[in-house]
Amino acid sequence: MGRIVIRGGLVITAADEIEADVLVEDEKIVALAAGGSSQAETWTAGQVIDATGKYVIPGGVDVHTHMEMPFGGTNGA
C-alpha cells in the first residue's frame, strides 16, 4: 500500500491531544511527530492528506460491525 502522511490534524490518543503529523506505512502507523517539526518535514509519501482543522484518531474507530447479527437477545435488523 505504500506510505501515507496525514498532516496538520489534531491527533487524539488515549493520553493526549496534540497537533501532529502521522506517518503510515503499509496500513500501520509507524510514527507521530509534532506538526511542523523537522522530523515530520522530511517524510515523503505517495499520498499526503491535509487534516488541518480535523481530528485524527489513530486506530480509534472500528468500522467493522455486525449490526444485523443477534446479540444479547437483540437483533439490529
JOGI-V197591 format. One record per residue. N is the residue number from 1. NEAR is the number of other ideal C-beta (glycine too) atoms within 10 Angstrom. Layout:
[[N,NEAR] [N,NEAR]]
This chain:
[[1,10] [2,10] [3,15] [4,18] [5,20] [6,22] [7,20] [8,17] [9,22] [10,16] [11,22] [12,14] [13,14] [14,6] [15,6] [16,9] [17,10] [18,15] [19,14] [20,24] [21,25] [22,21] [23,20] [24,19] [25,13] [26,9] [27,8] [28,9] [29,15] [30,11] [31,14] [32,20] [33,19] [34,13] [35,18] [36,12] [37,12] [38,8] [39,12] [40,19] [41,11] [42,8] [43,17] [44,8] [45,15] [46,9] [47,11] [48,14] [49,17] [50,11] [51,20] [52,11] [53,8] [54,12] [55,11] [56,22] [57,12] [58,15] [59,9] [60,10] [61,6] [62,6] [63,4] [64,4] [65,8] [66,8] [67,8] [68,8] [69,10] [70,10] [71,9] [72,5] [73,5] [74,8] [75,10] [76,10] [77,7]]
